[in-house]
Amino acid sequence: MRRKIYNKIILDLQKKMVFIVGPRQVGKTWLAKKVMEEYKNPIYLNYDNSDHREIIKRQSWLSDVDLIVFDEIHKMPKWKNYLKGVYDTKLDDVHMLVTGSARMDAFKKVGDSLAGRFFVHHLFPFTVSELKSAGVKMILYPLSAFRAMNQAALNVFQAIKKNGTQQSVLNTMQDRKTLYDFLDYEKFEKLMD
């Protein structure tokens, strides 16, 4: 599936260094590896990998590399100065893509040596339109639902604690038929058979 920001990243890489930042597990590394497919001789370097870390420290990638992907580079001491040095001395046809946690975005707020050398793209969990374009017919947001359920459970417990019964909150409870009707679950179940 192609993420919405994919084309913008490809375009921005032609001009400056690109950062992909966002929460854990949203697909930053996966997206970076997809971008690598657009290049002839890309290299992926993850600072968490000890072999990669040595290549990073020595800048010992091959001379014909056209895209360098730095993953988790923010764990390197003085990583901003390191990236500035690589960016300022690289050949014009070598592009740089940097991925990492949302914490990396915090450095934007502070004037530093990377100013004017990069674009930042925020990667979030899949949007509804991205999922629809991939043919997904039903989308559930389990964590949002879980948090709503926790609040509803808290309300019930507070009522029981206060009143000694759940009678005052019965009208807020949902039965299975109402849920299945809302989800059009029978239609979905038939599709799955």
C-alpha positions in Angstrom: 0.0 0.0 0.0 1.3 3.4 -0.9 1.2 6.0 2.0 -0.2 9.4 1.2 3.1 11.2 2.0 5.1 8.9 -0.3 5.2 11.1 -3.4 6.0 14.2 -1.4 8.9 12.4 0.2 10.3 11.4 -3.2 10.0 15.0 -4.5 11.6 16.5 -1.3 14.5 14.1 -1.4 15.6 15.7 -4.7 16.0 19.0 -2.8 17.1 18.3 0.8 17.5 15.7 3.5 14.2 14.2 4.5 13.1 13.2 8.0 10.3 10.7 8.6 9.1 11.0 12.2 6.2 9.5 14.1 5.1 7.2 16.8 6.4 3.7 17.2 5.1 1.0 14.9 3.5 3.3 12.2 5.7 2.0 9.4 8.6 4.5 9.2 11.2 1.9 8.4 8.8 0.1 6.0 8.2 3.4 4.2 11.9 4.2 4.0 12.5 0.7 2.5 9.8 1.4 -0.1 11.4 4.7 -1.0 14.7 2.7 -1.4 13.1 0.9 -4.3 13.1 4.1 -6.3 16.9 4.2 -6.3 19.6 2.2 -8.0 22.1 1.9 -5.2 20.5 2.7 -1.8 21.9 1.7 1.6 19.9 1.2 4.8 21.8 1.8 8.0 20.2 1.2 11.4 22.1 2.6 14.4 20.7 -0.2 16.6 22.7 -2.7 14.4 26.4 -2.9 15.6 27.7 -3.6 12.0 25.7 -0.7 10.6 26.8 1.5 13.5 30.5 1.0 12.4 29.6 1.9 8.8 27.9 5.0 10.1 30.8 6.1 12.3 33.4 5.5 9.5 31.1 6.7 6.7 32.3 3.6 4.9 29.4 3.1 2.5 30.2 2.4 -1.1 30.9 5.4 -3.3 28.1 4.7 -5.8 25.4 5.0 -3.2 22.6 7.3 -4.3 20.3 7.1 -1.2 21.5 6.7 2.4 18.7 5.8 4.9 19.7 6.4 8.5 17.3 4.7 10.9 17.4 5.4 14.7 20.3 7.8 14.1 19.0 10.0 17.0 20.5 7.5 19.4 24.0 8.4 18.2 25.8 11.1 20.4 25.9 14.4 18.5 23.8 13.0 15.7 22.7 16.4 14.4 26.3 17.5 13.9 27.0 14.1 12.3 24.2 14.5 9.8 25.2 18.1 9.0 28.7 16.9 8.2 27.5 14.1 6.0 25.0 16.3 4.2 27.4 19.2 3.7 30.1 17.0 2.2 28.1 14.5 0.2 27.9 14.5 -3.6 24.8 16.3 -5.1 23.3 13.1 -6.4 23.4 11.4 -3.0 20.1 11.7 -1.1 19.5 11.3 2.6 16.5 9.9 4.4 16.4 9.8 8.2 13.8 8.0 10.3 13.2 7.9 14.0 10.7 8.4 16.8 8.5 11.5 17.2 11.1 12.7 19.7 13.3 13.6 16.8 10.9 16.3 15.8 11.7 18.2 19.0 15.0 19.4 17.6 13.1 21.6 15.0 12.1 24.0 17.8 15.7 24.7 18.6 18.0 26.7 16.2 20.7 24.3 15.3 23.2 23.3 12.6 20.6 21.5 10.5 18.6 24.6 9.8 17.6 24.9 6.1 18.9 21.4 5.2 15.8 19.2 5.7 12.1 18.6 5.3 10.1 16.8 8.0 7.3 14.4 7.2 5.1 13.1 10.0 3.9 9.5 9.6 0.8 8.6 11.5 -1.2 5.4 11.5 -3.1 4.6 8.3 -5.8 7.0 7.4 -9.3 5.8 6.4 -8.7 6.8 2.8 -5.4 4.9 2.7 -7.1 1.8 4.0 -10.0 2.1 1.6 -7.6 2.5 -1.3 -6.1 -0.9 -0.2 -9.5 -2.5 -0.3 -10.2 -2.6 3.4 -13.9 -2.8 3.9 -14.2 -2.5 7.7 -12.0 -0.5 10.0 -11.9 -0.9 13.7 -9.9 1.3 16.1 -9.4 -1.0 19.0 -7.4 1.3 21.3 -10.0 4.1 20.9 -12.8 1.7 21.6 -10.8 0.3 24.5 -10.4 3.7 26.1 -14.1 4.5 25.6 -15.0 1.1 27.2 -12.7 1.9 30.2 -14.5 5.2 30.7 -17.9 3.5 30.5 -16.8 0.8 32.9 -15.5 3.5 35.3 -18.9 5.2 35.1 -20.6 1.9 36.0 -18.3 1.2 38.9 -18.7 4.7 40.3 -22.5 4.3 40.1 -22.3 0.9 41.9 -20.0 2.4 44.5 -22.3 5.4 45.0 -25.7 3.7 44.8 -25.0 0.1 45.6 -26.5 -1.0 42.2 -26.0 -0.5 38.5 -29.7 0.5 38.0 -28.9 4.2 37.2 -26.6 3.3 34.3 -28.6 0.4 32.6 -29.7 2.8 29.9 -26.1 3.4 28.9 -25.3 -0.3 28.3 -25.4 -1.8 24.8 -26.8 -5.2 23.9 -25.2 -7.5 21.2 -28.0 -6.9 18.7 -27.5 -3.2 18.7 -23.8 -3.6 18.2 -24.2 -6.1 15.3 -26.8 -3.9 13.7 -24.6 -0.9 13.9 -21.6 -2.8 12.3 -23.8 -4.5 9.8 -22.0 -7.6 11.0 -24.1 -10.2 9.3 -23.3 -8.6 5.9 -19.6 -8.6 6.7 -19.8 -12.2 8.0 -21.3 -13.3 4.7 -18.5 -11.6 2.8 -16.0 -13.6 4.8 -17.6 -17.0 4.1 
